[in-house]
């Protein structure tokens, strides 16, 4: 191990010292009631600021302070700890992963950074491990269909809102350095400030790991920058750019070979926005460019690949968004998206492109104790035709019970398959071309309750049902993805949080998802990348002396056939301990605390054995 890294023995001693120091502190003063604060403001579900208590959808938001409590190094690991969001295990540091919400396929979840779409036309999905988490101000998640706002998003939306540019002439920033087991090191840096009328925010990170064995190493470099220019009465211009690159080796497989999956991703946007009394206008030009490569090697000793698969996905989007507030609690949003996708791949003789235009409108009406919302979007896709996506929802506030509301929502949703499945014209193992593949369409029904019946107790419960026509799944006999008549996705989710003391709270969550082929009345299992049952438990402890202890436990029983011989019916626990002293924060993370042997496939996806990560953050 690198000299900078902690040994297991010294790390355990440090943990014991930190725990003793924290527990002898006097408990802090009140930190607010437990659970989600309904007063939070979000933007993703309306494409305009709105209070969380007024949303008709099932929405989850975590802010920077909560993100800092997670033992997470990238977006994939951060999402892993949010109840109701499922990250298929990726074998270790930086490996490709996929995200599922409410039993959906990963391609059903639209992933964005500041509204920049990142789903590729090669697979329809996003690998969230590529993207940093240290530059996030908050993560907003819509659990369930959001087609009336965002188009092709049958399962949900994940939108990372990055930190704002600075406001002070004296720069503010931080430097974090850590080391962990498996010869892992990570350094990150950010700084923000303002010079004249130009605000700036800059971030960069570097991580390398030796992995669990030969050919299991990784090297990642990530950077992000944002500039804002104040035009005074004419609004402001904001531009941002992100870059992620990784050399990822996946280790030896069961056949003795190995694969490498290097990637490069660039994304950014430039936008202008201005306020005119009760009206706000935003114009954005967005861009993403992703290179995805897989190299195959016969044996662990080989340096020359026997086969290389390459895909390049380029996405351009122009967006116009207008927000009107005719009354204090009313909100009218009108806008349009114009998209151009270009896909080049080893499995295409020539590149393919997709052009889309999509006007949308939604209106929120506040009539105490009700909030109503109506939405409509029309997508015209050159490859997959026209899609109308209406939605209607309501929130009823029970004023006689503190912070209690009932949500209901019905929507028409769709998901367009990736271009590659329609146009593959070269031989590819496991997938055949299907020129007749059609978009999936669904009616989605959601009902939820959120309440704080006692000052120190918060709970949330929701159910959903989604009838998906022309559902897409892999048909092994035909060796292709094809449409099935109808699948039904349905399930329920419950969360609760209790404040035991002023500085200690515990939480628990559970969810069930079922996917049924309505023609055969059989549960859909093979290839489904979502759990049937999942549970989350944990505790958060913070005192006024800067000590924090955060335990995260999760259990996901994945929707896999018995032949996979999964070892997934077990809880996994991660722990973070941190001590802040003025501008210095020391932290210790323990991953797989119970050293559980866990995998969802007898041939792969093992969770690493227990290991430690220690580090420091210096702020100014």
C-alpha positions in Angstrom: 0.0 0.0 0.0 1.1 3.6 -0.6 2.9 5.2 2.3 0.1 7.8 2.5 -2.5 5.2 3.1 -3.6 4.0 6.5 -2.9 0.4 7.6 -5.9 -1.6 8.8 -4.6 -1.6 12.4 -4.0 2.2 12.5 -7.3 2.8 10.9 -9.2 0.8 13.5 -7.3 2.7 16.2 -8.2 6.0 14.6 -11.9 4.9 14.4 -11.9 4.0 18.1 -10.4 7.3 19.1 -12.8 9.3 16.9 -15.8 7.4 18.4 -14.6 8.0 22.0 -14.0 11.6 21.3 -17.4 12.1 19.7 -19.4 10.2 22.4 -18.0 12.2 25.3 -19.2 15.4 23.8 -22.2 17.1 25.2 -25.2 16.7 22.9 -26.0 19.6 20.5 -28.9 22.0 20.6 -31.9 21.2 18.4 -31.1 20.6 14.7 -34.7 20.8 13.4 -37.3 18.1 13.0 -36.4 14.7 11.6 -37.0 13.8 8.0 -37.5 15.6 4.7 -38.3 19.3 5.0 -41.4 20.0 2.9 -40.2 23.6 2.6 -37.4 22.6 0.2 -37.3 24.2 -3.2 -36.8 22.0 -6.3 -36.7 22.7 -10.0 -36.6 19.3 -11.8 -40.2 18.3 -11.8 -41.5 21.7 -13.2 -38.4 23.1 -14.8 -39.0 26.0 -12.5 -38.6 26.6 -8.7 -41.4 25.1 -6.7 -41.9 24.0 -3.1 -41.5 20.3 -2.3 -44.9 20.4 -0.5 -46.6 21.4 -3.8 -45.3 18.6 -6.0 -47.7 16.0 -7.1 -44.9 13.5 -8.0 -42.9 11.4 -5.6 -39.7 13.5 -5.4 -36.6 13.0 -3.3 -34.0 15.7 -2.7 -30.6 15.6 -0.9 -28.5 18.7 -0.4 -24.8 19.3 -0.1 -24.8 18.9 3.7 -26.5 15.5 3.3 -24.2 14.4 0.4 -21.2 15.2 2.7 -22.5 12.6 5.2 -22.3 9.8 2.6 -19.2 7.6 2.1 -19.4 8.3 -1.6 -16.8 9.1 -4.2 -19.0 9.5 -7.3 -22.6 9.9 -8.4 -23.2 6.2 -8.5 -22.2 5.7 -4.9 -24.2 8.7 -3.7 -27.4 7.4 -5.4 -26.8 4.1 -3.9 -27.8 5.4 -0.4 -31.1 7.1 -1.5 -34.1 4.8 -0.7 -36.0 3.7 -3.8 -33.0 4.2 -6.1 -31.2 1.0 -7.1 -27.6 0.8 -8.4 -26.6 -2.5 -9.8 -23.2 -3.4 -8.2 -20.2 -2.6 -10.3 -17.6 -4.9 -8.8 -15.5 -2.1 -7.3 -14.0 1.3 -7.8 -15.2 3.3 -10.8 -16.7 0.3 -12.6 -19.7 0.8 -14.9 -23.0 0.7 -13.1 -26.7 1.3 -13.9 -29.5 3.0 -12.1 -33.2 1.8 -11.6 -36.2 3.5 -10.1 -39.5 1.7 -9.3 -38.5 -1.5 -11.0 -37.6 0.3 -14.2 -34.9 -0.7 -16.6 -31.9 1.6 -16.4 -32.6 3.1 -19.8 -36.0 4.3 -18.4 -34.2 6.7 -16.0 -33.2 10.0 -17.5 -29.9 11.2 -15.9 -28.9 14.9 -16.2 -26.4 17.4 -14.8 -27.9 20.8 -14.7 -30.5 19.6 -17.1 -27.9 18.4 -19.7 -29.2 14.9 -20.9 -26.6 12.2 -20.6 -28.4 9.0 -21.8 -26.7 7.5 -24.8 -28.2 6.2 -28.0 -25.9 3.1 -27.8 -27.6 1.6 -24.8 -30.2 4.1 -23.7 -28.7 4.3 -20.2 -26.1 6.3 -18.2 -23.1 5.1 -16.2 -23.3 7.4 -13.1 -19.8 6.3 -12.0 -18.4 8.7 -14.5 -19.6 11.8 -12.8 -18.2 13.6 -9.7 -20.3 14.3 -6.6 -18.1 16.9 -4.8 -19.4 19.7 -7.2 -23.1 18.9 -6.4 -25.2 21.5 -4.6 -28.1 18.9 -4.5 -29.5 15.9 -6.2 -33.1 15.9 -7.3 -34.9 12.7 -8.1 -38.3 12.1 -9.6 -39.4 8.6 -8.7 -41.8 7.7 -11.5 -42.6 8.8 -15.0 -41.9 12.4 -16.0 -42.6 12.4 -19.7 -44.9 15.4 -19.6 -41.9 17.4 -18.6 -38.8 15.6 -19.9 -40.0 13.3 -22.7 -38.5 9.8 -22.8 -38.4 9.0 -19.0 -40.6 6.2 -18.2 -38.9 5.2 -14.9 -37.8 8.5 -13.4 -35.3 11.4 -13.5 -32.0 12.1 -11.7 -30.8 15.7 -12.0 -27.6 16.8 -10.4 -27.7 20.6 -9.7 -24.1 21.8 -9.5 -22.8 24.5 -7.1 -23.2 28.1 -8.0 -20.4 30.5 -8.9 -18.9 32.5 -6.0 -20.0 35.9 -4.8 -16.9 37.2 -2.9 -13.8 38.7 -4.2 -11.7 36.6 -1.8 -11.8 33.0 -3.2 -13.3 30.2 -1.1 -12.5 26.6 -1.6 -11.4 23.3 -0.2 -8.8 20.6 -0.8 -9.5 16.9 0.1 -7.0 14.0 0.1 -7.8 10.4 1.0 -6.4 7.0 0.8 -8.0 3.6 1.1 -7.5 -0.1 0.8 -6.6 -1.8 -2.5 -3.9 0.9 -3.0 -6.5 3.6 -3.6 -5.8 7.3 -3.5 -8.0 10.3 -4.3 -7.4 14.0 -4.3 -9.9 16.8 -5.1 -10.0 20.5 -5.2 -12.5 23.3 -5.7 -12.5 27.1 -5.6 -15.1 29.8 -6.2 -15.2 33.5 -6.2 -16.1 36.6 -8.1 -14.0 39.2 -10.0 -15.9 42.3 -11.1 -19.1 41.0 -12.7 -17.7 37.5 -13.4 -18.4 34.7 -10.9 -16.5 31.4 -11.1 -16.5 27.9 -9.7 -13.8 25.3 -10.5 -13.4 21.7 -9.5 -11.0 18.8 -10.3 -10.3 15.4 -8.9 -7.9 12.5 -9.4 -8.3 8.9 -8.3 -6.3 5.8 -8.8 -6.7 2.3 -7.4 -4.8 -1.0 -7.7 -8.0 -3.0 -7.4 -8.6 -6.4 -5.9 -6.3 -8.3 -8.2 -4.4 -8.3 -11.5 -5.8 -6.2 -14.3 -8.3 -4.6 -11.8 -6.8 -1.1 -11.6 -8.4 2.2 -12.4 -7.3 5.8 -13.1 -9.9 8.6 -13.2 -9.6 12.3 -13.8 -12.6 14.6 -13.5 -13.0 18.4 -13.9 -15.8 20.9 -13.9 -16.0 24.6 -14.3 -18.7 27.3 -14.3 -18.7 31.0 -15.1 -21.4 33.6 -14.7 -21.6 37.1 -16.1 -24.0 39.6 -14.5 -25.7 41.7 -17.2 -27.5 43.8 -14.6 -31.0 44.6 -15.8 -30.6 42.3 -18.8 -30.2 39.1 -16.8 -27.1 36.9 -16.6 -25.1 34.5 -18.8 -24.0 31.2 -17.2 -21.7 28.7 -18.9 -20.3 25.4 -17.6 -18.2 22.5 -18.8 -17.4 19.1 -17.4 -14.9 16.5 -18.3 -14.4 12.9 -17.1 -11.9 10.4 -18.3 -11.1 6.9 -17.0 -8.8 4.0 -17.7 -10.9 1.1 -16.2 -9.8 -2.5 -16.1 -12.3 -5.0 -14.9 -10.0 -7.8 -13.6 -9.8 -11.5 -14.5 -13.1 -13.1 -15.5 -14.2 -16.7 -15.0 -12.7 -17.8 -18.4 -9.3 -16.4 -17.6 -9.5 -13.3 -19.8 -10.1 -9.7 -19.0 -11.7 -6.6 -20.3 -10.8 -2.9 -20.2 -13.5 -0.1 -20.5 -11.8 3.3 -20.9 -14.2 6.2 -21.3 -14.2 9.9 -22.0 -17.1 12.2 -21.4 -17.5 15.9 -22.1 -20.6 18.0 -21.3 -21.6 21.6 -20.9 -24.0 24.4 -21.6 -24.3 28.1 -22.1 -27.4 29.9 -21.1 -29.0 33.3 -20.7 -31.7 34.0 -18.1 -33.5 37.1 -17.0 -36.4 38.1 -14.7 -39.1 40.5 -15.9 -41.4 41.0 -12.9 -43.6 37.9 -12.6 -41.9 36.3 -15.7 -38.6 34.5 -16.1 -37.1 33.5 -19.4 -34.2 31.1 -19.9 -32.4 30.1 -23.2 -29.9 27.2 -23.0 -27.6 25.5 -25.5 -26.5 22.1 -24.1 -23.9 19.6 -25.3 -22.6 16.1 -24.4 -20.0 13.9 -26.1 -19.3 10.4 -24.8 -16.7 7.9 -26.0 -17.4 4.3 -24.7 -14.8 1.6 -25.5 -14.6 -2.0 -24.5 -11.4 -4.1 -25.1 -11.4 -7.9 -24.8 -8.3 -9.9 -24.0 -7.8 -13.7 -24.1 -5.7 -14.0 -20.9 -4.6 -12.0 -18.0 -1.1 -11.9 -19.4 -2.1 -10.4 -22.8 -1.5 -6.8 -23.7 -3.1 -6.8 -27.2 -6.8 -6.9 -27.4 -8.5 -9.5 -29.5 -11.5 -7.3 -30.1 -12.4 -3.6 -29.5 -15.9 -2.2 -29.4 -16.3 1.6 -29.8 -19.3 3.9 -29.6 -19.4 7.7 -29.8 -22.6 9.5 -28.7 -22.9 13.2 -29.4 -26.0 15.1 -28.2 -26.9 18.8 -28.8 -30.0 20.4 -27.3 -31.5 23.9 -27.5 -34.0 24.7 -24.8 -36.4 27.7 -24.4 -38.1 27.9 -21.0 -40.5 30.6 -19.8 -42.0 30.8 -16.3 -45.0 32.9 -15.3 -46.4 33.5 -11.9 -49.9 35.0 -12.4 -50.5 34.6 -8.6 -48.3 33.9 -5.6 -49.0 30.2 -5.5 -49.7 29.7 -9.3 -47.0 28.7 -11.8 -47.2 28.4 -15.6 -44.2 27.0 -17.5 -44.1 27.0 -21.3 -41.1 25.9 -23.3 -39.6 23.7 -26.0 -36.6 21.3 -26.5 -34.8 20.8 -29.8 -32.5 17.8 -29.8 -30.0 16.3 -32.3 -28.3 13.0 -31.5 -25.5 11.5 -33.5 -24.4 7.9 -32.9 -21.3 6.2 -34.3 -20.5 2.6 -33.3 -18.4 -0.4 -34.3 -21.7 -2.2 -35.0 -22.9 0.4 -37.5 -21.7 0.7 -41.1 -22.4 4.4 -40.9 -23.4 6.8 -38.2 -27.1 7.4 -37.3 -28.8 10.5 -36.1 -32.0 11.4 -34.4 -33.8 14.8 -34.5 -36.5 15.8 -32.0 -38.7 18.8 -31.3 -40.8 18.9 -28.2 -43.0 21.8 -26.9 -44.3 21.5 -23.4 -46.6 23.3 -20.9 -47.5 22.7 -17.3 -49.6 24.7 -14.9 -49.7 24.6 -11.1 -52.7 26.1 -9.3 -52.8 26.7 -5.6 -56.2 26.7 -3.9 -55.7 26.1 -0.2 -55.7 23.3 1.0 -55.2 21.9 -2.6 -52.4 22.2 -5.2 -53.3 21.0 -8.7 -51.0 20.4 -11.7 -51.7 19.8 -15.3 -48.9 19.0 -17.8 -48.6 18.3 -21.5 -45.7 17.6 -23.8 -45.6 16.7 -27.5 -42.5 14.9 -28.8 -41.9 14.6 -32.5 -39.1 12.1 -33.0 -37.9 11.5 -36.6 -37.1 7.9 -35.8 -40.0 6.9 -33.4 -42.9 9.2 -34.4 -45.2 11.3 -32.3 -45.8 11.0 -28.5 -48.4 13.0 -26.5 -47.6 12.9 -22.8 -50.3 14.5 -20.6 -50.3 14.4 -16.8 -52.6 15.5 -14.0 -52.0 15.5 -10.3 -53.2 17.0 -7.0 -51.9 17.5 -3.4 -54.2 17.8 -0.5 -52.8 19.3 2.7 -54.3 18.1 5.9 -54.1 21.3 7.9 -55.2 19.6 11.2 -52.1 17.3 11.1 -48.7 19.1 11.0 -46.9 18.8 7.7 -49.2 16.1 6.3 -50.3 15.8 2.7 -51.7 13.3 0.3 -50.4 13.1 -3.3 -52.1 11.6 -6.4 -50.8 11.7 -10.0 -51.8 10.1 -13.3 -49.7 10.4 -16.4 -49.1 9.1 -19.9 -45.5 8.2 -20.4 -43.2 6.7 -23.0 -39.6 5.6 -23.5 -37.9 5.5 -26.9 -35.4 2.6 -27.4 -31.8 3.5 -28.3 -30.9 3.9 -32.0 -28.4 1.0 -31.9 -31.1 -1.6 -31.3 -32.9 -0.5 -34.4 -29.9 -0.2 -36.7 -27.3 -2.8 -35.8 -25.9 -4.0 -39.1 -22.8 -5.8 -38.1 -22.6 -9.1 -36.1 -22.7 -8.6 -32.4 -22.8 -11.4 -29.8 -26.1 -11.4 -27.9 -28.0 -8.7 -29.8 -29.6 -8.8 -33.2 -31.1 -5.9 -35.2 -34.8 -5.1 -34.9 -35.9 -2.5 -37.4 -39.5 -2.7 -36.2 -38.9 -1.9 -32.6 -41.3 0.7 -31.2 -41.3 3.0 -28.2 -42.8 1.8 -25.0 -46.0 3.6 -23.8 -47.6 3.5 -20.4 -50.3 4.8 -18.2 -48.8 5.5 -14.8 -50.8 5.8 -11.5 -49.2 7.1 -8.2 -50.6 7.7 -4.8 -48.6 8.9 -1.7 -48.8 10.1 1.9 -46.2 12.2 3.7 -46.6 13.3 7.3 -45.0 14.4 10.5 -47.6 13.2 13.1 -45.2 14.0 16.0 -42.4 16.6 16.1 -39.7 14.0 16.1 -41.2 11.4 13.7 -41.6 11.7 9.9 -43.0 9.1 7.5 -43.7 8.7 3.8 -45.6 6.1 1.9 -46.3 5.7 -1.8 -47.7 3.1 -4.2 -47.5 3.0 -8.0 -48.8 1.0 -11.0 -47.5 1.3 -14.5 -49.2 -0.6 -17.5 -46.5 -0.6 -20.2 -47.7 -1.3 -23.7 -45.1 -2.5 -26.3 -42.8 -3.2 -23.4 -39.2 -4.0 -24.5 -37.3 -6.9 -23.2 -34.6 -9.2 -24.6 -35.9 -12.2 -26.5 -33.2 -14.9 -26.3 -34.7 -17.2 -29.0 -34.8 -14.4 -31.5 -31.6 -12.9 -30.2 -32.9 -9.3 -30.1 -34.7 -6.7 -28.0 -38.3 -6.7 -29.1 -41.7 -5.4 -28.0 -44.1 -7.4 -25.9 -47.8 -6.7 -25.7 -48.0 -5.4 -22.1 -45.9 -5.5 -18.9 -47.3 -4.3 -15.5 -44.9 -2.7 -13.1 -46.3 -2.1 -9.6 -45.0 -1.6 -6.1 -44.9 0.3 -2.9 -42.3 2.2 -0.9 -42.3 3.4 2.8 -39.8 5.6 4.6 -39.6 6.8 8.2 -37.2 8.8 10.4 -37.2 9.2 14.1 -35.2 11.7 16.2 -34.1 9.8 19.3 -32.1 12.7 20.8 -31.4 16.2 19.6 -28.3 15.0 17.8 -29.2 11.4 17.0 -31.8 10.1 14.5 -32.5 6.7 13.0 -34.2 5.9 9.7 -35.7 2.9 7.9 -37.1 2.3 4.4 -38.5 -0.5 2.4 -39.7 -1.1 -1.1 -41.3 -3.8 -3.2 -41.3 -3.9 -7.1 -43.0 -6.5 -9.3 -42.9 -6.8 -13.1 -45.4 -9.1 -14.7 -45.9 -10.1 -18.4 -49.7 -9.6 -18.6 -49.9 -12.1 -21.5 -48.3 -15.0 -19.6 -49.1 -13.8 -16.1 -45.5 -14.6 -15.2 -43.0 -12.4 -13.3 -40.3 -11.0 -15.6 -36.9 -11.8 -14.2 -34.2 -12.6 -16.7 -32.2 -9.4 -17.5 -34.2 -7.2 -15.2 -31.9 -4.9 -13.4 -34.0 -3.9 -10.4 -34.7 -5.5 -7.0 -38.0 -7.1 -6.0 -37.4 -6.1 -2.4 -35.1 -3.5 -0.9 -34.5 -2.2 2.6 -32.5 0.7 4.0 -31.6 1.3 7.7 -29.2 3.6 9.4 -28.4 6.3 11.9 -27.1 9.9 11.8 -25.3 11.4 14.8 -24.0 15.0 14.8 -23.1 17.1 17.8 -22.2 20.8 18.2 -18.5 20.0 18.5 -18.3 19.0 14.9 -18.3 15.2 15.3 -20.5 13.1 13.1 -21.2 9.4 12.7 -23.3 8.1 9.8 -24.2 4.4 9.4 -25.9 3.3 6.1 -27.3 -0.2 5.8 -29.0 -1.5 2.6 -30.5 -4.8 1.4 -31.4 -5.4 -2.3 -32.8 -8.7 -3.4 -32.3 -8.4 -7.2 -34.8 -9.5 -9.8 -32.7 -12.4 -11.1 -33.5 -16.0 -12.0 -32.6 -18.7 -9.6 -30.0 -20.0 -12.0 -27.8 -16.9 -11.3 -27.2 -18.3 -7.8 -27.2 -14.8 -6.3 -25.9 -14.2 -2.8 -28.0 -11.0 -2.4 -30.3 -11.6 0.6 -28.1 -9.9 3.1 -27.6 -6.5 4.5 -24.5 -4.5 3.7 -23.3 -1.7 5.9 -21.1 1.3 5.3 -20.0 3.8 7.9 -18.6 7.4 7.9 -17.1 9.1 10.9 -16.0 12.8 10.7 -14.6 15.4 13.0 -14.6 19.1 12.0 -12.3 21.5 13.8 -12.6 25.0 12.4 -11.6 24.7 8.7 -10.2 21.2 9.0 -12.3 18.0 8.7 -10.9 14.5 9.3 -13.0 11.6 8.1 -12.9 7.8 8.1 -15.1 5.6 5.9 -15.5 1.8 6.4 -17.1 0.0 3.5 -18.8 -3.4 3.9 -18.5 -3.0 7.6 -19.7 -6.6 8.4 -17.3 -8.1 5.7 -20.3 -9.7 4.0 -19.8 -12.0 1.0 -22.3 -10.7 -1.5 -22.9 -10.9 -5.3 -25.9 -11.1 -7.7 -24.3 -13.4 -10.2 -22.2 -16.5 -9.4 -19.8 -15.4 -12.1 -19.4 -11.8 -11.1 -20.5 -8.6 -9.3 -18.9 -9.4 -5.9 -18.8 -6.6 -3.4 -15.2 -6.0 -2.1 -14.3 -7.2 1.3 -14.3 -4.7 4.2 -11.8 -1.9 3.6 -11.0 1.5 5.1 -10.6 5.0 3.7 -9.2 7.9 5.7 -8.7 11.5 4.6 -8.8 15.2 5.4 -10.5 18.2 4.0 -9.0 21.7 4.4 -11.3 24.6 3.6 -10.7 28.3 3.4 
